[in-house]
Amino acid sequence: MNFQQLRSVREAIRKGFNLTEAADVLCTSQSGVSRQLRELEEELGVSIFERYGKRLTGLTAPGRDIARIIERILVEKDNLKDAADEYLGFASGRLTVASTHAQSRYRLPKAVAAFREAFPNVKLALHQTSPAQIVEMVRDGRADLGFATESLSKQSDFALFQAYTWWHRVVVPVGHPLTEIDNPSLVDIAGYPIITYEEGMTGRGRINQAFYDQGVTPNIVLTAIDSDVIKTYVELGMGIGIVAEMAYNAERDIGIICLKQENLIPPNIASIAVRRGTFLRGYTIAFIQTLIPDLSNDAIRAAVEGSSGVA
């Protein structure tokens, strides 16, 4: 048994049992990956993969258990190197953060600037993507940290750090009739075309639920993943917008107005996620603390290594 065999199993699963794609990641041939898988199965005495002819179609029952063990082994292998570097005092490495557009655009810039100043020898990679993709990237180790509002809290294999609470705001073009109403209700807002986030993005589920709780259906005519795109079309008069509060800047967004309103839509909590069992380099902890300054080193490590996974 060797690490190449274990990596072959992991990549075969990650690539949807496509051995050609797995081979590309592993810088080898399809036949080489197939051989590694067969040799491991022969050594273990069980079939890890279900097959149709020569093609992999899924995992067997023992294969599902074996895959989880392999993932833990490979995580611990990475942890060994990280731990050695940490104790040798190497303040260098790579930190990959997967984040939604809202967090990347409005919350991360100051944190990234502070981190780069403190750790100039650490290569920082930011991946802007969807909440669902953030979950997958953190889970399979392609991202060290995930930063989002949606999806993260539902993952039992993540340690979760609550960063801040934010609200949605309604923005309208200058001169829109809703500006004449004090504290417009969701019923008032539902009377107009609405531009907001795509399903699964930036608290969209809470937006939908807030309208449904009032017994009205929002007339959503356009969706986007990017707050700036939403504001652009609002300014063009194509509808009113519902955006994350941090996306609105009165000095910059001169063509639109944020309505005076009570908190019509329940608040959202943006969180940072780390896969449980990960060895945290000092610079990883420091990055988390740029976003959550009151969080101690011990609290972060306890959440990653403990049972609650929430801090």
Residue, then its C-alpha position, 0 to 999 in steps of 0.5 A: m500500500n502506498f500514497q500513490q494508490l490512495r491518491s488514485v482512489r481519491e482523485a477517481i472519486r473527485k472526478g466522478f469516476n472518470l479515470t482520464e481526468a483523474a490521471d490528468v490531475l495525478c500526471t500519469s496515464q489512465s492505465g496507470v491509475s487503473r493499475q493503482l486501483r486494482e493493486l490496492e483492491e487486491e491487497l485489501g481483498v475487497s472491491i472499492f469500486e463498482r464497475y461496468g466492464k472496464r468503466l467505474t460506476g460508483l463505490t461499493a459498500p466497503g468502498r464508501d468506508i474505505a474512501r473515508i479512511i483514505e481521505r483521513i490518511l491523506v489529510e493527516k499526511d498533509n498535516l505532518k508536513d504542515a506541523a513540521d514546517e510550523y515547528l521549524g518556524f517557516a512563516s511561508g506556504r500557501l493559503t487558499v480561501a474560497s469565498t462568495h462574491a459578496q465576501s470577496r468584494y466587500r469584506l475580505p479586502k482589508a483582511v487580505a491587506a493586513f494578512r499580506e503585510a504580516f505574512p509577505n512570504v505566504k502565497l494567498a489564493l482567493h477563489q470566488t465561487s458559489p456556496a455549494q462549491i465552497v463546501e466542496m472545496v473545503r471538504d476535499g482540501r482544495a481550500d483551507l478556509g471557506f467564507a460564506t453565508e449559505s451552506l456552511s452551517k449545515q456541514s457537520d465535518f466543518a469547524l465553523f466561526q461566526a464572523y458577523t451578522w448582516w441584513h438585506r437592503v432594498v435599493v431603488p432608482v432615484g425618484h422611484p415611488l417607493t421613496e415616498i413611503d415611510n418604511p415600505s412593507l414587503v407587500d409594497i415591494a412585491g408590487y414592483p419587478i425585483i432584481t436580486y441574487e440567484e438561488g443559493m446565493t447571498g441569502r436568497g433563501r431568506i429573501n424568498q421565505a420573508f415574502y412567503d411568510q407575508g403571503v406574497t410572491p415576489n415578482i423576480v424578473l432578473t437574478a445575478i450572483d454579483s451585487d454590482v450587476i444587480k445595482t447596475y440594472v436597478e439604476l437602469g430602471m429595470g426593477i428594484g433591487i434587494v442586495a446585501e447591505m455591505a454592497y450599498n455605498a451612498e457616496r458611490d451609488i449615486g444613481i440609486i437610493c437605499l430605502k428607509q426600512e425596518n429589518l424586513i428580511p431575517p438577518n444572515i450570519a457570515s461564517i468561516a469554515v475549516r475542515r475538522g482535523t486539519f492542522l492549522r498553521g499559525y498564518t491560517i489562524a492569523f487570517i481567521q483573526t483578521l476577520i474575527p479579532d476577538l477569537s483566540n488561538d485556543a478557541i480556534r484550535a479547540a473548535v477544529e479539534g473538538s466536538s462542537g465545531v462552532a465558535 
